């Protein structure tokens, strides 16, 4: 059973860059059947897709965040990463990594989530 | 439209049937999936590929789709089904893929 685990700082200073890594276990990130994605949830709010990446490095990001988002993959470590620049208080959220079906049929597996607070 | 629309809240009497809907243009092309989220927990996939259930999800959960509307039906709702349910689909525009989530429907079991 595939498991995903987010890691990174729980607090980021406003105007600086948020960096998170997702480690995948129980399956290969090189599988052609999946995208790997980042989704966030501000306190007491709904889910927002941030971006997704294929093992080849082909990536997509939410148009509303596109200029600030960078997603990368490291197949040798079975990991993928998120960088979100110029953070503000509005970026405070629980950040989830997830495995997404390649053909768009669902968000198949979720990490446990990690709370990141933008605060000085 | 690049949005998925859900009713904010729905209630159901214990043991009865409830349907939660999700509307959006992307659903004419892509199937919806449904995620259940309980307080303090990560979302959990309950329906994918329109009407498939992951291992361990009770068969009282089912999905369907027609036109721009996807539905999640719980037949014989249980107390443990009280949660927020999010629909999810992919959409595309030219060479850009996006993934969308609905705003969530809070299910209350009475």
Interface residues (C-beta under 8 A of the other chain):
Chain A: X37 X39 X46 X47 X48 X49 X52 X60 X62 X63 X96 X100 X101 X104 X105 X106 X107 X108 X109 X110 X111 X112 X113
Chain B: X30 X31 X33 X35 X42 X43 X44 X45 X47 X48 X49 X50 X52 X54 X86 X88 X89 X90 X96 X97 X98 X99 X100 X101 X102 X103 X104
